[in-house]
Amino acid sequence: MCRHLAYLGPDVPFGELLVKPPHGLLKQAWAPRMQRYGTVNADGFGVGWYAEGDPVPGRYRRGGPVWADPSFMDLARVVRTGALLAAVRDATEPGADGEAAAAPFASGPWLFSHNGALRGWPRSVAPLAAAMPVDELLTMEARNDSAFVWALVLHRLRGGDTPAEALADTVLELAEATPSSRLNLLLTDGETIAATAWGDTLWYLSEPGRRTVVASEPYDDDPHWKEVQDRSLLAATRTDVLLTPLKEPAA
């Protein structure tokens, strides 16, 4: 499992979101408050952020624990952004691909993270993999389950799905193929955020017209944080948040 966060709002040093808060993503790497599976997220981390005028985000990822990387602390102090996606990782299979397996995954304007695990990976998704274009499988960033989930989402985005449609359809397809999988997904293009709650916690903080934060768990004790009900889809901008129930696939 892992913890992740996406932000849309005014430009701030990204340490204001990830490091400074009392329960920020940095602390969640070793002391998450609400994580249902796993206790320490020390198998890699990453942050992707957007610069004004450039739709393609930059990324910084490493295969070790975030607290052991002084370069990350420097970046967090000085790099300002109005949109980001960040994650800390607890690997389903230790040692799988290191830095390449750390979220956020990226393509074009998109940043993506998966908080969860595919039950029975990889055999359980073999039929889905067989239906994918070979070139899309060969260009997966890593060989872990989260990279495969990203490949499914990206395939739908390239086919014209909206972010919310791409996440919802991917979750329902995977839930049917691999029952009991945990599928909390997070996606942004720097202007919108889409997310699913499917098997683990998801929260959001919204100040319409100013900022929207979507995260595995609150980074502080602000009473305006709201929990997203399990089996839900979230679609957000800087001005609003829309929640839609997701139905379990038919047995």
C-alpha positions as CSV (number, residue, x, y, z in Angstrom):
1,M,0.0,0.0,0.0
2,C,1.0,3.6,0.0
3,R,-0.1,7.2,0.8
4,H,-0.7,9.8,-1.9
5,L,-1.8,13.4,-2.3
6,A,-2.8,15.7,-5.1
7,Y,-3.1,19.5,-4.9
8,L,-4.5,22.3,-7.1
9,G,-4.2,25.9,-5.8
10,P,-2.0,28.9,-5.5
11,D,1.8,28.5,-6.0
12,V,3.5,27.3,-2.8
13,P,6.8,25.5,-2.0
14,F,5.7,21.9,-2.1
15,G,7.2,21.4,1.3
16,E,4.2,23.4,2.6
17,L,2.0,20.4,1.6
18,L,4.3,17.4,2.1
19,V,6.8,18.3,4.8
20,K,5.5,21.2,7.0
21,P,2.1,19.9,8.0
22,P,2.1,17.9,11.3
23,H,0.8,14.8,9.5
24,G,2.2,15.5,6.0
25,L,3.2,12.9,3.5
26,L,6.7,12.9,5.0
27,K,5.4,11.8,8.4
28,Q,3.0,9.4,6.7
29,A,6.0,7.5,5.4
30,W,6.7,6.2,8.8
31,A,3.6,7.0,10.9
32,P,0.4,7.0,8.9
33,R,-2.7,7.5,11.0
34,M,-5.3,5.8,8.9
35,Q,-3.5,3.3,6.6
36,R,-5.4,0.0,6.6
37,Y,-2.7,-2.2,5.2
38,G,1.0,-1.9,6.1
39,T,2.6,0.4,8.6
40,V,5.7,1.9,7.0
41,N,6.0,3.4,3.5
42,A,9.8,3.1,3.0
43,D,10.0,1.4,-0.4
44,G,10.2,4.6,-2.5
45,F,8.6,7.9,-3.0
46,G,8.0,10.5,-5.7
47,V,6.6,14.0,-6.4
48,G,5.5,15.4,-9.7
49,W,4.7,19.1,-10.2
50,Y,3.7,21.6,-12.8
51,A,5.5,24.9,-13.7
52,E,3.5,27.8,-15.0
53,G,3.2,27.7,-18.8
54,D,4.4,24.1,-19.1
55,P,1.8,21.4,-19.3
56,V,4.3,18.5,-18.9
57,P,5.2,18.0,-15.2
58,G,8.6,17.5,-13.7
59,R,9.2,14.5,-11.4
60,Y,11.6,13.5,-8.6
61,R,11.5,9.8,-7.6
62,R,13.7,7.6,-5.5
63,G,13.6,3.9,-4.5
64,G,14.3,4.5,-0.8
65,P,12.6,6.2,2.1
66,V,11.8,9.8,1.7
67,W,13.2,10.7,5.2
68,A,16.7,9.6,4.1
69,D,16.9,11.9,1.0
70,P,18.3,15.4,1.8
71,S,18.0,16.4,-1.8
72,F,14.2,16.0,-1.5
73,M,14.2,18.3,1.5
74,D,16.0,21.0,-0.5
75,L,13.6,20.7,-3.4
76,A,10.6,20.8,-1.0
77,R,11.9,24.1,0.4
78,V,12.4,26.0,-2.8
79,V,10.3,24.5,-5.6
80,R,7.0,26.3,-6.0
81,T,4.0,24.9,-7.8
82,G,0.2,25.3,-8.1
83,A,-0.4,21.6,-8.8
84,L,1.3,18.4,-7.8
85,L,0.9,14.7,-7.1
86,A,3.1,12.9,-4.6
87,A,3.2,9.5,-3.0
88,V,5.2,7.3,-0.5
89,R,5.3,3.6,-1.2
90,D,4.9,0.3,0.7
91,A,5.8,-2.2,-2.0
92,T,3.5,-5.2,-2.5
93,E,6.5,-7.2,-3.6
94,P,9.8,-6.0,-2.0
95,G,12.5,-5.0,-4.4
96,A,10.3,-4.8,-7.5
97,D,11.9,-2.3,-9.9
98,G,13.0,0.2,-7.2
99,E,12.7,3.8,-8.4
100,A,10.9,2.9,-11.6
101,A,8.0,1.5,-9.5
102,A,7.6,4.6,-7.4
103,A,4.7,6.9,-8.1
104,P,3.9,9.2,-9.7
105,F,3.8,7.5,-13.1
106,A,3.7,10.0,-15.9
107,S,2.8,10.4,-19.6
108,G,2.4,13.8,-21.3
109,P,0.4,16.0,-18.9
110,W,-0.7,13.2,-16.7
111,L,0.5,12.1,-13.2
112,F,-0.9,8.9,-11.6
113,S,-0.7,7.0,-8.4
114,H,-2.2,3.7,-7.2
115,N,-2.7,3.1,-3.5
116,G,-3.5,-0.6,-3.2
117,A,-2.7,-4.1,-4.6
118,L,-4.1,-6.4,-7.3
119,R,-5.1,-9.7,-5.8
120,G,-3.5,-12.6,-7.5
121,W,-1.0,-10.4,-9.4
122,P,0.1,-11.1,-12.2
123,R,-1.9,-14.2,-13.2
124,S,-5.2,-12.7,-12.3
125,V,-4.9,-9.9,-14.9
126,A,-3.4,-12.1,-17.7
127,P,-6.6,-11.8,-19.8
128,L,-6.6,-8.0,-19.5
129,A,-2.9,-7.9,-20.4
130,A,-3.6,-10.1,-23.5
131,A,-6.2,-7.5,-24.7
132,M,-3.8,-4.6,-24.4
133,P,-1.7,-3.3,-27.3
134,V,1.7,-4.9,-27.1
135,D,3.6,-1.6,-27.5
136,E,1.7,-0.2,-24.4
137,L,2.8,-3.2,-22.3
138,L,6.4,-3.0,-23.5
139,T,6.6,0.7,-22.5
140,M,5.3,0.2,-18.9
141,E,7.7,2.0,-16.5
142,A,7.9,-1.0,-14.1
143,R,6.8,-4.6,-13.8
144,N,4.6,-4.1,-10.7
145,D,0.8,-4.1,-10.4
146,S,0.6,-0.3,-10.1
147,A,2.4,0.2,-13.4
148,F,-0.1,-2.2,-15.0
149,V,-3.0,-0.3,-13.6
150,W,-1.5,2.9,-15.0
151,A,-1.2,1.3,-18.4
152,L,-5.0,0.5,-18.3
153,V,-5.9,4.0,-17.3
154,L,-3.6,5.6,-19.9
155,H,-5.0,3.4,-22.7
156,R,-8.4,4.8,-21.9
157,L,-7.2,8.4,-21.7
158,R,-5.6,8.0,-25.1
159,G,-8.9,6.6,-26.4
160,G,-10.7,9.7,-25.4
161,D,-12.1,9.0,-22.0
162,T,-12.3,11.8,-19.5
163,P,-10.1,11.3,-16.4
164,A,-13.1,10.3,-14.3
165,E,-14.3,7.8,-16.9
166,A,-10.8,6.3,-17.3
167,L,-10.5,5.7,-13.5
168,A,-14.0,4.4,-13.0
169,D,-13.9,2.0,-15.9
170,T,-10.5,0.7,-15.0
171,V,-11.5,0.1,-11.4
172,L,-14.7,-1.8,-12.4
173,E,-12.8,-3.9,-14.9
174,L,-10.1,-4.8,-12.4
175,A,-12.6,-5.4,-9.6
176,E,-14.4,-7.9,-11.8
177,A,-11.1,-9.6,-12.9
178,T,-9.5,-9.6,-9.5
179,P,-12.1,-9.5,-6.7
180,S,-10.9,-8.1,-3.3
181,S,-8.2,-5.9,-5.0
182,R,-7.6,-2.5,-3.4
183,L,-7.9,0.2,-6.0
184,N,-7.5,3.7,-4.7
185,L,-6.4,5.6,-7.8
186,L,-5.3,9.2,-8.2
187,L,-4.8,11.2,-11.4
188,T,-4.1,14.8,-12.3
189,D,-3.2,16.9,-15.4
190,G,-2.5,20.0,-13.3
191,E,-6.0,21.4,-13.9
192,T,-8.2,18.6,-12.6
193,I,-8.0,15.7,-10.1
194,A,-9.8,12.4,-10.4
195,A,-9.6,9.7,-7.7
196,T,-11.3,6.6,-6.5
197,A,-11.9,5.2,-3.0
198,W,-11.9,1.4,-3.3
199,G,-10.5,-0.5,-0.3
200,D,-8.6,2.2,1.6
201,T,-9.1,5.8,2.9
202,L,-9.5,8.9,0.8
203,W,-10.2,12.5,2.0
204,Y,-10.5,15.9,0.4
205,L,-10.1,19.5,1.5
206,S,-11.8,22.1,-0.7
207,E,-11.8,25.9,-0.5
208,P,-13.8,26.8,-3.7
209,G,-11.9,29.1,-6.0
210,R,-8.7,28.7,-4.0
211,R,-7.5,25.2,-3.5
212,T,-8.4,21.5,-3.6
213,V,-6.4,18.8,-1.9
214,V,-7.2,15.1,-2.3
215,A,-5.2,12.7,-0.1
216,S,-5.2,9.2,1.5
217,E,-5.5,10.9,4.8
218,P,-5.6,14.5,6.2
219,Y,-2.2,16.1,6.7
220,D,-3.5,18.2,9.6
221,D,-6.5,18.5,11.9
222,D,-8.4,21.1,9.9
223,P,-12.1,20.3,10.6
224,H,-13.0,21.0,6.9
225,W,-11.4,17.8,5.7
226,K,-14.1,15.4,4.4
227,E,-13.9,11.6,4.0
228,V,-14.9,10.0,0.8
229,Q,-17.1,7.0,1.1
230,D,-15.6,3.7,0.0
231,R,-16.7,2.6,-3.6
232,S,-16.7,6.2,-4.8
233,L,-15.3,8.3,-7.7
234,L,-14.1,11.9,-7.1
235,A,-13.7,14.5,-9.8
236,A,-12.4,17.9,-8.8
237,T,-11.1,21.2,-10.0
238,R,-10.0,24.3,-8.0
239,T,-13.6,25.4,-7.8
240,D,-15.6,22.2,-7.0
241,V,-15.6,18.6,-6.0
242,L,-18.1,16.0,-7.4
243,L,-18.6,12.6,-5.8
244,T,-20.2,9.6,-7.6
245,P,-20.9,6.1,-6.2
246,L,-19.3,3.2,-7.9
247,K,-21.1,-0.1,-8.0
248,E,-19.6,-3.5,-7.4
249,P,-19.4,-5.6,-10.6
250,A,-22.2,-8.2,-10.8
251,A,-21.2,-11.5,-9.4
